Amino acid sequence: MRAVLEARQKAAAVWVEELEAELERVRTALTEAEEVLRRRVIGLEQYLEALAEEEAPAVAVVPQRKPTGPRRAVPTARTRSTLRCCRWATRR
């Protein structure tokens, strides 16, 4: 009976060693997969940021021109006096 127990104990010890080796392989594979996932997430975030920048309307900065002199009123009624003083504006 003792020989049977010792044989089972040796078989169990071998099985434990095999399982521990398998566990180490799985841990290594998990670490590698997590690294790949991390890189893909970073790449996806960068891709989405680039898409968002393309879709956003470009903001053009247009400098405001400062008036150089006093503003003059544009005549609204076409009378003889306004036509005489504004002939330069109607000439082509």
GUDO-66914 format. One record per atom (N, C-alpha, C): residue in three letters; atom name; residue number from 1; x, y, z. Coordinates in steps of 0.001 Angstrom, whole numbers, plus 500000, padded with zeros to 6 digits. Atoms other than C-alpha are relative to their C-alpha. Layout:
<rs>
+------+------+------+--------+--------+--------+
| rose | fivo | keza |   east |  north |     up |
+------+------+------+--------+--------+--------+
|  ALA |   CA |  NUM |      X |      Y |      Z |
...
+------+------+------+--------+--------+--------+
</rs>
This chain:
<rs>
+------+------+------+--------+--------+--------+
| rose | fivo | keza |   east |  north |     up |
+------+------+------+--------+--------+--------+
|  MET |    N |    1 | 500807 | 498817 | 500000 |
|  MET |   CA |    1 | 500000 | 500000 | 500000 |
|  MET |    C |    1 | 500859 | 501259 | 500000 |
|  ARG |    N |    2 | 499107 | 498855 | 499895 |
|  ARG |   CA |    2 | 502872 | 502300 | 500806 |
|  ARG |    C |    2 | 500601 | 500331 | 498635 |
|  ALA |    N |    3 | 499418 | 499787 | 501329 |
|  ALA |   CA |    3 | 504375 | 501862 | 497326 |
|  ALA |    C |    3 | 499019 | 500722 | 499082 |
|  VAL |    N |    4 | 501036 | 499346 | 500817 |
|  VAL |   CA |    4 | 501080 | 502889 | 495719 |
|  VAL |    C |    4 | 499896 | 501468 | 500382 |
|  LEU |    N |    5 | 500067 | 498615 | 499538 |
|  LEU |   CA |    5 | 500937 | 506066 | 497857 |
|  LEU |    C |    5 | 501219 | 500803 | 499535 |
|  GLU |    N |    6 | 498797 | 499299 | 500444 |
|  GLU |   CA |    6 | 504539 | 506926 | 497027 |
|  GLU |    C |    6 | 499954 | 500269 | 498498 |
|  ALA |    N |    7 | 500124 | 499820 | 501454 |
|  ALA |   CA |    7 | 503856 | 506453 | 493289 |
|  ALA |    C |    7 | 499027 | 501134 | 499687 |
|  ARG |    N |    8 | 500976 | 498921 | 500199 |
|  ARG |   CA |    8 | 500787 | 508680 | 493500 |
|  ARG |    C |    8 | 500582 | 501357 | 500414 |
|  GLN |    N |    9 | 499390 | 498764 | 499534 |
|  GLN |   CA |    9 | 502749 | 511270 | 495467 |
|  GLN |    C |    9 | 501000 | 500526 | 498965 |
|  LYS |    N |   10 | 499049 | 499589 | 501035 |
|  LYS |   CA |   10 | 505499 | 511333 | 492808 |
|  LYS |    C |   10 | 499264 | 500516 | 498758 |
|  ALA |    N |   11 | 500788 | 499580 | 501159 |
|  ALA |   CA |   11 | 502907 | 511582 | 490030 |
|  ALA |    C |   11 | 499371 | 501374 | 500258 |
|  ALA |    N |   12 | 500593 | 498706 | 499645 |
|  ALA |   CA |   12 | 501196 | 514444 | 491860 |
|  ALA |    C |   12 | 501059 | 501105 | 499984 |
|  ALA |    N |   13 | 498918 | 499008 | 499994 |
|  ALA |   CA |   13 | 504530 | 516240 | 492332 |
|  ALA |    C |   13 | 500373 | 500393 | 498563 |
|  VAL |    N |   14 | 499708 | 499708 | 501410 |
|  VAL |   CA |   14 | 505258 | 515938 | 488583 |
|  VAL |    C |   14 | 498898 | 500852 | 499408 |
|  TRP |    N |   15 | 501146 | 499260 | 500525 |
|  TRP |   CA |   15 | 501772 | 517186 | 487807 |
|  TRP |    C |   15 | 500032 | 501443 | 500505 |
|  VAL |    N |   16 | 499900 | 498654 | 499424 |
|  VAL |   CA |   16 | 502246 | 520185 | 490156 |
|  VAL |    C |   16 | 501078 | 500794 | 499269 |
|  GLU |    N |   17 | 498930 | 499310 | 500716 |
|  GLU |   CA |   17 | 505543 | 521038 | 488434 |
|  GLU |    C |   17 | 499551 | 500403 | 498591 |
|  GLU |    N |   18 | 500517 | 499683 | 501334 |
|  GLU |   CA |   18 | 503847 | 520858 | 485019 |
|  GLU |    C |   18 | 499006 | 501161 | 500054 |
|  LEU |    N |   19 | 500975 | 498913 | 499856 |
|  LEU |   CA |   19 | 501014 | 523069 | 486228 |
|  LEU |    C |   19 | 500679 | 501335 | 500317 |
|  GLU |    N |   20 | 499265 | 498773 | 499684 |
|  GLU |   CA |   20 | 503474 | 525597 | 487691 |
|  GLU |    C |   20 | 500692 | 500553 | 498752 |
|  ALA |    N |   21 | 499366 | 499562 | 501243 |
|  ALA |   CA |   21 | 505355 | 525712 | 484376 |
|  ALA |    C |   21 | 498959 | 500613 | 499059 |
|  GLU |    N |   22 | 501092 | 499470 | 500827 |
|  GLU |   CA |   22 | 502056 | 526204 | 482529 |
|  GLU |    C |   22 | 499535 | 501353 | 500527 |
|  LEU |    N |   23 | 500391 | 498731 | 499386 |
|  LEU |   CA |   23 | 501101 | 528964 | 484971 |
|  LEU |    C |   23 | 500995 | 501100 | 499640 |
|  GLU |    N |   24 | 498977 | 499007 | 500361 |
|  GLU |   CA |   24 | 504398 | 530736 | 484274 |
|  GLU |    C |   24 | 499877 | 500399 | 498535 |
|  ARG |    N |   25 | 500196 | 499667 | 501421 |
|  ARG |   CA |   25 | 503803 | 530505 | 480496 |
|  ARG |    C |   25 | 498782 | 500888 | 499807 |
|  VAL |    N |   26 | 501222 | 499195 | 500111 |
|  VAL |   CA |   26 | 500294 | 531900 | 480917 |
|  VAL |    C |   26 | 500242 | 501419 | 500530 |
|  ARG |    N |   27 | 499680 | 498663 | 499459 |
|  ARG |   CA |   27 | 501586 | 534782 | 483088 |
|  ARG |    C |   27 | 500823 | 500805 | 498999 |
|  THR |    N |   28 | 499178 | 499316 | 500996 |
|  THR |   CA |   28 | 504208 | 535621 | 480457 |
|  THR |    C |   28 | 499150 | 500444 | 498812 |
|  ALA |    N |   29 | 500881 | 499659 | 501121 |
|  ALA |   CA |   29 | 501615 | 535524 | 477681 |
|  ALA |    C |   29 | 499058 | 501137 | 500381 |
|  LEU |    N |   30 | 500888 | 498940 | 499532 |
|  LEU |   CA |   30 | 499279 | 537707 | 479759 |
|  LEU |    C |   30 | 500726 | 501340 | 500046 |
|  THR |    N |   31 | 499205 | 498767 | 499947 |
|  THR |   CA |   31 | 502019 | 540290 | 480346 |
|  THR |    C |   31 | 500227 | 500554 | 498598 |
|  GLU |    N |   32 | 499794 | 499560 | 501373 |
|  GLU |   CA |   32 | 502798 | 540408 | 476626 |
|  GLU |    C |   32 | 498707 | 500532 | 499383 |
|  ALA |    N |   33 | 501285 | 499555 | 500542 |
|  ALA |   CA |   33 | 499107 | 540705 | 475725 |
|  ALA |    C |   33 | 499589 | 501344 | 500593 |
|  GLU |    N |   34 | 500320 | 498713 | 499381 |
|  GLU |   CA |   34 | 498640 | 543551 | 478219 |
|  GLU |    C |   34 | 500825 | 501121 | 499379 |
|  GLU |    N |   35 | 499141 | 498995 | 500637 |
|  GLU |   CA |   35 | 501586 | 545402 | 476632 |
|  GLU |    C |   35 | 499486 | 500333 | 498600 |
|  VAL |    N |   36 | 500567 | 499768 | 501332 |
|  VAL |   CA |   36 | 500102 | 544946 | 473155 |
|  VAL |    C |   36 | 498724 | 500827 | 500117 |
|  LEU |    N |   37 | 501241 | 499260 | 499790 |
|  LEU |   CA |   37 | 496744 | 546165 | 474445 |
|  LEU |    C |   37 | 500292 | 501459 | 500349 |
|  ARG |    N |   38 | 499644 | 498632 | 499595 |
|  ARG |   CA |   38 | 498364 | 549225 | 476061 |
|  ARG |    C |   38 | 500443 | 500815 | 498784 |
|  ARG |    N |   39 | 499542 | 499300 | 501198 |
|  ARG |   CA |   39 | 500095 | 550141 | 472789 |
|  ARG |    C |   39 | 498844 | 500292 | 499054 |
|  ARG |    N |   40 | 501147 | 499799 | 500902 |
|  ARG |   CA |   40 | 496889 | 549678 | 470806 |
|  ARG |    C |   40 | 499073 | 501092 | 500525 |
|  VAL |    N |   41 | 500845 | 498951 | 499415 |
|  VAL |   CA |   41 | 494928 | 551877 | 473215 |
|  VAL |    C |   41 | 500630 | 501367 | 499748 |
|  ILE |    N |   42 | 499310 | 498728 | 500256 |
|  ILE |   CA |   42 | 497559 | 554613 | 472896 |
|  ILE |    C |   42 | 499866 | 500372 | 498523 |
|  GLY |    N |   43 | 500144 | 499740 | 501432 |
|  GLY |   CA |   43 | 497473 | 554287 | 469101 |
|  GLY |    C |   43 | 498596 | 500428 | 499635 |
|  LEU |    N |   44 | 501390 | 499633 | 500271 |
|  LEU |   CA |   44 | 493679 | 554446 | 469061 |
|  LEU |    C |   44 | 499702 | 501405 | 500496 |
|  GLU |    N |   45 | 500208 | 498651 | 499479 |
|  GLU |   CA |   45 | 493677 | 557556 | 471250 |
|  GLU |    C |   45 | 500637 | 501042 | 499085 |
|  GLN |    N |   46 | 499347 | 499063 | 500911 |
|  GLN |   CA |   46 | 496166 | 559253 | 468937 |
|  GLN |    C |   46 | 499239 | 500112 | 498687 |
|  TYR |    N |   47 | 500779 | 499996 | 501235 |
|  TYR |   CA |   47 | 494105 | 558249 | 465900 |
|  TYR |    C |   47 | 498729 | 500826 | 500171 |
|  LEU |    N |   48 | 501227 | 499256 | 499756 |
|  LEU |   CA |   48 | 490910 | 559638 | 467430 |
|  LEU |    C |   48 | 500283 | 501492 | 500167 |
|  GLU |    N |   49 | 499629 | 498588 | 499875 |
|  GLU |   CA |   49 | 492673 | 562892 | 468353 |
|  GLU |    C |   49 | 500268 | 500604 | 498627 |
|  ALA |    N |   50 | 499720 | 499498 | 501347 |
|  ALA |   CA |   50 | 493891 | 563252 | 464771 |
|  ALA |    C |   50 | 498704 | 500187 | 499211 |
|  LEU |    N |   51 | 501286 | 499850 | 500681 |
|  LEU |   CA |   51 | 490371 | 562653 | 463445 |
|  LEU |    C |   51 | 499244 | 501207 | 500517 |
|  ALA |    N |   52 | 500702 | 498861 | 499420 |
|  ALA |   CA |   52 | 488957 | 565213 | 465849 |
|  ALA |    C |   52 | 500599 | 501312 | 499505 |
|  GLU |    N |   53 | 499371 | 498789 | 500511 |
|  GLU |   CA |   53 | 491503 | 567785 | 464678 |
|  GLU |    C |   53 | 499618 | 500247 | 498544 |
|  GLU |    N |   54 | 500392 | 499843 | 501399 |
|  GLU |   CA |   54 | 490583 | 567129 | 461032 |
|  GLU |    C |   54 | 498557 | 500476 | 499885 |
|  GLU |    N |   55 | 501407 | 499644 | 500066 |
|  GLU |   CA |   55 | 486860 | 567487 | 461716 |
|  GLU |    C |   55 | 499727 | 501381 | 500572 |
|  ALA |    N |   56 | 500200 | 498681 | 499406 |
|  ALA |   CA |   56 | 487239 | 570650 | 463762 |
|  ALA |    C |   56 | 500247 | 501060 | 498937 |
|  PRO |    N |   57 | 499789 | 498952 | 500994 |
|  PRO |   CA |   57 | 486834 | 573776 | 461654 |
|  PRO |    C |   57 | 501280 | 500771 | 500302 |
|  ALA |    N |   58 | 498763 | 499251 | 499834 |
|  ALA |   CA |   58 | 490059 | 575602 | 461085 |
|  ALA |    C |   58 | 499660 | 501425 | 500402 |
|  VAL |    N |   59 | 500249 | 498649 | 499516 |
|  VAL |   CA |   59 | 490117 | 578857 | 462970 |
|  VAL |    C |   59 | 501058 | 500904 | 499394 |
|  ALA |    N |   60 | 499074 | 499055 | 500618 |
|  ALA |   CA |   60 | 491641 | 581606 | 460894 |
|  ALA |    C |   60 | 499959 | 501295 | 500793 |
|  VAL |    N |   61 | 499910 | 498744 | 499267 |
|  VAL |   CA |   61 | 492846 | 584649 | 462736 |
|  VAL |    C |   61 | 500146 | 501109 | 498978 |
|  VAL |    N |   62 | 499987 | 498888 | 500929 |
|  VAL |   CA |   62 | 491986 | 587721 | 460716 |
|  VAL |    C |   62 | 500223 | 501261 | 500811 |
|  PRO |    N |   63 | 499746 | 498787 | 499225 |
|  PRO |   CA |   63 | 493567 | 590886 | 462057 |
|  PRO |    C |   63 | 498984 | 501083 | 499647 |
|  GLN |    N |   64 | 500947 | 498908 | 500198 |
|  GLN |   CA |   64 | 491170 | 593786 | 462497 |
|  GLN |    C |   64 | 500758 | 501218 | 499492 |
|  ARG |    N |   65 | 499382 | 498791 | 500519 |
|  ARG |   CA |   65 | 492034 | 596795 | 460397 |
|  ARG |    C |   65 | 499507 | 501188 | 500786 |
|  LYS |    N |   66 | 500374 | 498797 | 499278 |
|  LYS |   CA |   66 | 492085 | 600019 | 462290 |
|  LYS |    C |   66 | 499699 | 501095 | 498990 |
|  PRO |    N |   67 | 500301 | 498909 | 500929 |
|  PRO |   CA |   67 | 490448 | 602973 | 460593 |
|  PRO |    C |   67 | 501154 | 501001 | 499990 |
|  THR |    N |   68 | 498865 | 499088 | 500128 |
|  THR |   CA |   68 | 493065 | 605358 | 459263 |
|  THR |    C |   68 | 499589 | 501455 | 500113 |
|  GLY |    N |   69 | 500441 | 498600 | 499937 |
|  GLY |   CA |   69 | 490981 | 608511 | 459251 |
|  GLY |    C |   69 | 498547 | 500064 | 500426 |
|  PRO |    N |   70 | 501405 | 499871 | 499608 |
|  PRO |   CA |   70 | 487572 | 609913 | 460075 |
|  PRO |    C |   70 | 499089 | 499375 | 498949 |
|  ARG |    N |   71 | 500957 | 500608 | 500922 |
|  ARG |   CA |   71 | 484643 | 608104 | 458557 |
|  ARG |    C |   71 | 499117 | 501083 | 499409 |
|  ARG |    N |   72 | 500863 | 499037 | 500678 |
|  ARG |   CA |   72 | 482620 | 609978 | 456018 |
|  ARG |    C |   72 | 498674 | 499328 | 499710 |
|  ALA |    N |   73 | 501333 | 500527 | 500269 |
|  ALA |   CA |   73 | 478928 | 609534 | 455598 |
|  ALA |    C |   73 | 499813 | 499836 | 498504 |
|  VAL |    N |   74 | 500282 | 500253 | 501407 |
|  VAL |   CA |   74 | 477894 | 608022 | 452287 |
|  VAL |    C |   74 | 498645 | 500615 | 499698 |
|  PRO |    N |   75 | 501299 | 499364 | 500294 |
|  PRO |   CA |   75 | 475162 | 610069 | 450654 |
|  PRO |    C |   75 | 498970 | 498951 | 499607 |
|  THR |    N |   76 | 501059 | 500952 | 500308 |
|  THR |   CA |   76 | 471891 | 608235 | 450469 |
|  THR |    C |   76 | 499037 | 500554 | 498958 |
|  ALA |    N |   77 | 500922 | 499400 | 500979 |
|  ALA |   CA |   77 | 469798 | 610670 | 448445 |
|  ALA |    C |   77 | 500818 | 500562 | 498847 |
|  ARG |    N |   78 | 499285 | 499502 | 501185 |
|  ARG |   CA |   78 | 470893 | 611481 | 444898 |
|  ARG |    C |   78 | 499427 | 501372 | 499603 |
|  THR |    N |   79 | 500392 | 498631 | 500369 |
|  THR |   CA |   79 | 470467 | 615214 | 444706 |
|  THR |    C |   79 | 501135 | 500614 | 499192 |
|  ARG |    N |   80 | 499011 | 499336 | 500815 |
|  ARG |   CA |   80 | 472327 | 617670 | 442548 |
|  ARG |    C |   80 | 501266 | 500297 | 500796 |
|  SER |    N |   81 | 498822 | 499652 | 499209 |
|  SER |   CA |   81 | 474629 | 618745 | 445379 |
|  SER |    C |   81 | 500826 | 498763 | 500344 |
|  THR |    N |   82 | 499229 | 501200 | 499672 |
|  THR |   CA |   82 | 475566 | 615219 | 446363 |
|  THR |    C |   82 | 500621 | 499396 | 498765 |
|  LEU |    N |   83 | 499413 | 500519 | 501226 |
|  LEU |   CA |   83 | 476123 | 614219 | 442747 |
|  LEU |    C |   83 | 501251 | 500764 | 499633 |
|  ARG |    N |   84 | 498837 | 499198 | 500339 |
|  ARG |   CA |   84 | 478511 | 617124 | 442241 |
|  ARG |    C |   84 | 501192 | 499647 | 500876 |
|  CYS |    N |   85 | 498870 | 500243 | 499118 |
|  CYS |   CA |   85 | 480604 | 616355 | 445300 |
|  CYS |    C |   85 | 500442 | 498540 | 499987 |
|  CYS |    N |   86 | 499645 | 501431 | 499974 |
|  CYS |   CA |   86 | 480577 | 612598 | 444789 |
|  CYS |    C |   86 | 500174 | 499426 | 498601 |
|  ARG |    N |   87 | 499814 | 500515 | 501357 |
|  ARG |   CA |   87 | 481259 | 612349 | 441068 |
|  ARG |    C |   87 | 501146 | 498991 | 499945 |
|  TRP |    N |   88 | 498860 | 500906 | 499996 |
|  TRP |   CA |   88 | 484542 | 610649 | 441808 |
|  TRP |    C |   88 | 499602 | 498590 | 500384 |
|  ALA |    N |   89 | 500420 | 501321 | 499558 |
|  ALA |   CA |   89 | 482653 | 607787 | 443455 |
|  ALA |    C |   89 | 499220 | 499262 | 498936 |
|  THR |    N |   90 | 500831 | 500664 | 501012 |
|  THR |   CA |   90 | 480426 | 607123 | 440451 |
|  THR |    C |   90 | 500720 | 499807 | 498692 |
|  ARG |    N |   91 | 499244 | 500180 | 501236 |
|  ARG |   CA |   91 | 483061 | 607354 | 437722 |
|  ARG |    C |   91 | 500585 | 498604 | 499926 |
|  ARG |    N |   92 | 499444 | 501339 | 500165 |
|  ARG |   CA |   92 | 484285 | 604131 | 436266 |
|  ARG |    C |   92 | 501375 | 500057 | 499467 |
+------+------+------+--------+--------+--------+
</rs>
